[in-house]
Amino acid sequence: MVNTSARLLRLLSLLSTRQSWTCADLSAQLEITERTVRRDIARLREMHATGDYTIAELMEVFAIGRATVYRVLDRTKTTGTTDAETPR
């Protein structure tokens, strides 16, 4: 079983590779349930929303670009969902 930090890193890495993912595609790639994908996305959003982590700190923790962090946070903030939860 992959630990949560490694799974979140892998999730962010996948999200940075294309503009849109379905929850089913992410769960298949990560070999986890769709419910876990939704929880992980919510966890990332919460890490920023609670003020525990700034965008810069999330970038450093997960070694990703600013655009990826903003894209993930903006999707959940404006729609209450992510592309992973909304089929296209």
Summary of the structure (lengths in Angstrom):
residues: 88
radius of gyration: 11.8
end to end distance: 30.1
largest distance: 32.6
contacts: 232
relative contact order: 0.18
helix: 66%
strand: 0%
